[in-house]
Amino acid sequence: MEKTIMDDLNASLLGMTKQISKIADLLSQNPQNFNAGIWELVKSIFNVLTPVGMSLAAMFFVIDFLQKSMNFEFVKWEAVVKAIIKLTIIKAVLENSLYILQVIFGIVGEIINSVSSPDIAKINITGANLQSISKSVHGMDLIDQIGFYWSISPWLFILKLVGIVILLIVYGRFIEIYIYTMIAPIALSTLMSDSFNVGKRFIQNYIAVCFQGVIILIGISIYAKMLSNNLLGVTSKDPSSWEIISSMSITSLILLLIVVKSGSWAKQVLGAG
C-alpha cells in the first residue's frame, strides 16, 4: 500500500510540475509557432476579409461625408483634407493590420520574456516534500495507510484538475488571438466612422488578450516562489503529510484563480473592460 500511495503522489506532483513548465513555455510562443496549420487558416480568412474591410471603410467614409455635408461641417476645405487624410491612414492600417497585430503581440512577448522568473525553470513540487510524506507513510500501519490514501485522493484530483484547466485557458487564449486576427479587417474598418468606436475597443481588447499571458506568467512566478520558499499555511518546521499536501493543493487553487481571472484583470488594467 505504501508503494501505491507514493507512486500516485509522485505521479500527481510530477505531472503538475511538467504541466506548469509546459504552460510557461507555451506563453513564450507566438501564434505562428503555436500551430502553423491554424495560422495558415487565419491568414487565408484574413486575406478574404481584407477587401470587405476596405469596402466597409469606404462606406463609413461616404456616410460620414454626407452627414457632415448636411451639417455644413465641410464648408471649410481643411475639413475635407482632414477626412481624406483619415481615409488614407485607415486604408494603410487595414492593408498592414496583420503586421500591426504581430508587432503588438511581439511587444507583449518581450514583456513576457522580461518578467519570466528563473524559479519557473527550476519549479519542483516533489523533492523534500515527497521525502517527508514517505517517512510519515512508512510509519503507519496498513489501516492508517488506507485511510491516508483515501483522505488525500481528493487533493490529488484537485492537482490534476488545476493543471488541465490552466492548460485549457492558455490554449483558449491562443484561439482568441487567432479569431481576433481573422476578423481584424472588419473591426478596424470602423475606425473610419466617428459614430462607432468598435475599432478602438477591438485594439484594446486584442492588447488585453495578449497581455493576459503576462498576468498568467506572473501567477506562475508567484506559485513557483511560494513552493520554493515556504508552503502556504505551514508554520511548523516538521509539517505533517496532510499539511504538506493540503498546502500544495491550496497553492495550486490560488494559481488557478489567478489564471481564471487573468483575462478580466488584463482588460481592467488596459481599460478595455
C-alpha positions as CSV (number, residue, x, y, z in Angstrom):
1,M,0.0,0.0,0.0
2,E,2.9,2.3,0.8
3,K,4.2,1.9,-2.7
4,T,0.8,2.7,-4.2
5,I,0.5,5.9,-2.2
6,M,3.9,7.1,-3.0
7,D,3.6,6.2,-6.7
8,D,0.3,8.1,-7.0
9,L,1.7,11.1,-5.1
10,N,4.8,11.2,-7.3
11,A,2.8,10.9,-10.5
12,S,0.5,13.7,-9.4
13,L,3.2,16.1,-8.3
14,L,5.5,15.3,-11.2
15,G,2.6,15.8,-13.6
16,M,1.8,19.2,-12.1
17,T,5.4,20.2,-12.3
18,K,5.6,19.3,-16.0
19,Q,2.2,21.0,-16.7
20,I,3.4,24.3,-15.2
21,S,6.6,24.1,-17.1
22,K,4.7,23.4,-20.4
23,I,2.4,26.3,-19.8
24,A,5.3,28.7,-19.1
25,D,6.8,27.5,-22.4
26,L,3.6,28.0,-24.3
27,L,3.3,31.6,-23.1
28,S,6.6,32.4,-24.8
29,Q,5.4,31.2,-28.2
30,N,3.9,33.4,-30.9
31,P,0.7,32.5,-32.8
32,Q,2.7,31.4,-35.9
33,N,4.8,28.9,-34.0
34,F,2.0,27.7,-31.7
35,N,0.2,26.0,-34.6
36,A,1.4,26.6,-38.1
37,G,-1.7,24.9,-39.7
38,I,-4.2,27.2,-37.8
39,W,-2.0,30.2,-38.6
40,E,-2.3,29.5,-42.4
41,L,-6.1,29.3,-42.0
42,V,-6.0,32.6,-40.1
43,K,-4.1,34.3,-42.9
44,S,-6.4,32.9,-45.6
45,I,-9.5,34.1,-43.8
46,F,-7.8,37.4,-43.1
47,N,-7.0,37.9,-46.8
48,V,-10.6,37.1,-47.7
49,L,-11.9,39.7,-45.2
50,T,-9.4,42.5,-46.0
51,P,-11.3,43.6,-49.2
52,V,-14.5,43.5,-47.2
53,G,-13.0,45.7,-44.6
54,M,-11.8,48.2,-47.3
55,S,-15.3,48.4,-48.7
56,L,-16.8,49.0,-45.2
57,A,-14.2,51.7,-44.6
58,A,-15.2,53.4,-47.8
59,M,-18.9,53.1,-46.9
60,F,-18.3,54.6,-43.5
61,F,-16.4,57.5,-45.2
62,V,-19.3,58.2,-47.5
63,I,-21.8,58.1,-44.7
64,D,-19.8,60.4,-42.5
65,F,-19.1,62.7,-45.5
66,L,-22.8,63.0,-46.2
67,Q,-23.7,63.6,-42.6
68,K,-21.1,66.3,-42.2
69,S,-22.1,67.9,-45.5
70,M,-25.7,68.1,-44.4
71,N,-24.5,69.7,-41.1
72,F,-22.2,72.1,-43.1
73,E,-19.1,70.8,-41.5
74,F,-17.3,70.5,-44.8
75,V,-17.7,74.2,-45.7
76,K,-14.0,74.7,-44.9
77,W,-11.5,72.9,-47.2
78,E,-9.4,71.9,-44.1
79,A,-12.2,69.6,-43.0
80,V,-12.2,67.9,-46.4
81,V,-8.4,67.4,-46.4
82,K,-8.6,66.0,-42.9
83,A,-11.3,63.5,-44.0
84,I,-9.2,62.4,-47.0
85,I,-6.0,62.0,-44.9
86,K,-8.0,60.0,-42.3
87,L,-9.3,57.7,-45.1
88,T,-5.7,57.2,-46.4
89,I,-4.4,56.4,-42.9
90,I,-7.2,53.9,-42.3
91,K,-6.5,52.2,-45.7
92,A,-2.9,51.9,-44.7
93,V,-3.9,50.4,-41.3
94,L,-6.2,47.8,-43.0
95,E,-3.5,46.8,-45.5
96,N,-0.9,46.3,-42.8
97,S,-3.2,45.2,-40.0
98,L,-1.8,41.7,-39.8
99,Y,1.7,43.1,-39.4
100,I,0.4,45.6,-36.8
101,L,-1.2,42.8,-34.7
102,Q,2.0,40.8,-34.9
103,V,4.0,43.8,-33.7
104,I,1.6,44.2,-30.8
105,F,2.0,40.5,-29.8
106,G,5.8,40.8,-30.2
107,I,5.9,43.7,-27.8
108,V,3.9,41.8,-25.2
109,G,6.1,38.8,-25.9
110,E,9.1,40.9,-24.9
111,I,7.3,41.8,-21.7
112,I,6.6,38.2,-21.0
113,N,10.3,37.3,-21.5
114,S,11.3,40.2,-19.3
115,V,9.1,39.2,-16.3
116,S,9.8,35.5,-16.6
117,S,11.2,34.3,-13.3
118,P,14.2,31.9,-13.0
119,D,12.2,30.0,-10.4
120,I,9.8,28.8,-13.1
121,A,12.5,26.8,-14.8
122,K,13.5,25.2,-11.5
123,I,10.0,24.6,-10.2
124,N,9.7,21.3,-8.4
125,I,6.9,20.4,-6.0
126,T,8.2,16.9,-5.3
127,G,11.7,16.7,-3.7
128,A,11.8,17.3,0.0
129,N,8.0,17.4,0.3
130,L,7.7,13.8,-1.0
131,Q,10.5,12.6,1.2
132,S,8.7,13.9,4.3
133,I,5.5,12.3,3.3
134,S,7.3,9.0,2.6
135,K,8.7,8.9,6.1
136,S,5.3,9.6,7.6
137,V,3.6,6.9,5.5
138,H,6.3,4.4,6.3
139,G,5.5,4.7,10.0
140,M,1.8,3.9,9.5
141,D,0.1,0.5,9.7
142,L,-2.0,-0.8,6.8
143,I,-5.3,0.6,8.1
144,D,-3.8,4.1,8.6
145,Q,-2.2,3.9,5.2
146,I,-5.6,3.1,3.5
147,G,-7.3,5.9,5.4
148,F,-4.5,8.3,4.5
149,Y,-4.7,7.3,0.8
150,W,-8.5,7.9,0.7
151,S,-8.1,11.3,2.5
152,I,-5.5,12.6,0.0
153,S,-7.3,11.3,-3.1
154,P,-9.5,14.5,-3.5
155,W,-6.4,16.7,-3.2
156,L,-4.5,14.7,-5.8
157,F,-7.6,15.0,-8.1
158,I,-7.6,18.8,-7.5
159,L,-3.9,19.0,-8.5
160,K,-4.6,17.2,-11.8
161,L,-7.8,19.3,-12.4
162,V,-5.9,22.6,-11.8
163,G,-3.2,21.7,-14.3
164,I,-5.8,20.7,-17.0
165,V,-7.9,23.8,-16.5
166,I,-4.9,26.2,-16.7
167,L,-3.7,24.5,-19.9
168,L,-7.2,24.8,-21.5
169,I,-7.2,28.6,-20.6
170,V,-3.8,29.1,-22.2
171,Y,-4.9,27.2,-25.3
172,G,-8.1,29.3,-25.3
173,R,-6.0,32.5,-25.3
174,F,-4.3,31.4,-28.5
175,I,-7.6,30.6,-30.1
176,E,-8.9,34.0,-29.1
177,I,-5.9,35.6,-30.6
178,Y,-6.5,33.7,-33.9
179,I,-10.1,34.8,-34.0
180,Y,-9.2,38.5,-33.3
181,T,-6.6,38.3,-36.1
182,M,-9.1,36.8,-38.6
183,I,-11.7,39.5,-38.1
184,A,-9.3,42.4,-37.7
185,P,-10.1,44.0,-41.2
186,I,-13.9,44.1,-40.3
187,A,-13.3,45.6,-36.8
188,L,-10.6,48.1,-37.9
189,S,-12.8,49.4,-40.7
190,T,-15.0,51.1,-38.2
191,L,-12.1,53.4,-37.3
192,M,-13.2,55.4,-40.3
193,S,-16.5,56.2,-38.7
194,D,-16.9,58.9,-36.0
195,S,-20.1,57.2,-34.9
196,F,-18.6,53.9,-33.9
197,N,-15.7,53.1,-31.5
198,V,-15.6,49.4,-32.3
199,G,-12.2,49.7,-33.8
200,K,-10.6,51.3,-30.8
201,R,-12.2,48.7,-28.4
202,F,-11.0,46.0,-30.7
203,I,-7.4,47.2,-30.4
204,Q,-7.8,47.5,-26.6
205,N,-9.3,44.0,-26.3
206,Y,-6.6,42.5,-28.6
207,I,-3.8,44.0,-26.5
208,A,-5.6,42.7,-23.3
209,V,-5.7,39.2,-24.7
210,C,-2.0,39.4,-25.4
211,F,-1.3,40.9,-22.0
212,Q,-3.3,38.1,-20.4
213,G,-0.2,36.0,-20.9
214,V,1.9,38.4,-18.8
215,I,-0.6,38.0,-15.9
216,I,-0.6,34.2,-16.2
217,L,3.2,34.2,-16.1
218,I,3.2,36.4,-13.1
219,G,0.8,34.0,-11.4
220,I,3.1,31.1,-12.2
221,S,6.1,33.0,-10.9
222,I,4.2,33.6,-7.6
223,Y,3.3,29.9,-7.5
224,A,6.9,28.9,-8.0
225,K,8.2,31.3,-5.4
226,M,5.7,30.1,-2.8
227,L,6.7,26.5,-3.4
228,S,10.4,27.2,-3.4
229,N,10.3,29.2,-0.1
230,N,7.6,28.2,2.3
231,L,4.4,26.2,1.8
232,L,1.2,28.2,2.3
233,G,-0.2,27.8,5.8
234,V,2.6,25.6,7.0
235,T,4.3,27.2,10.0
236,S,5.9,24.2,11.8
237,K,9.5,23.1,11.0
238,D,8.3,19.5,10.7
239,P,4.9,19.6,8.9
240,S,2.7,16.5,8.7
241,S,1.9,14.8,5.4
242,W,-1.6,16.2,5.5
243,E,-0.3,19.8,6.0
244,I,2.1,19.5,3.0
245,I,-0.5,18.0,0.6
246,S,-3.3,20.4,1.6
247,S,-0.9,23.4,1.3
248,M,0.3,22.4,-2.1
249,S,-3.3,21.9,-3.2
250,I,-4.4,25.3,-1.9
251,T,-1.5,27.0,-3.5
252,S,-2.4,25.3,-6.8
253,L,-6.0,26.6,-6.4
254,I,-4.7,30.1,-5.9
255,L,-2.8,29.7,-9.2
256,L,-6.0,28.5,-10.8
257,L,-7.8,31.6,-9.5
258,I,-5.2,33.9,-11.0
259,V,-5.3,32.2,-14.3
260,V,-9.1,32.2,-14.5
261,K,-9.2,35.9,-13.6
262,S,-6.3,36.8,-15.8
263,G,-8.4,37.8,-18.8
264,S,-10.7,40.2,-16.9
265,W,-7.7,41.6,-15.0
266,A,-5.9,42.3,-18.2
267,K,-8.9,44.2,-19.6
268,Q,-9.3,46.2,-16.4
269,V,-5.6,47.2,-16.5
270,L,-5.8,48.3,-20.1
271,G,-9.3,49.9,-19.7
272,A,-10.9,47.5,-22.1
273,G,-13.3,46.0,-19.5
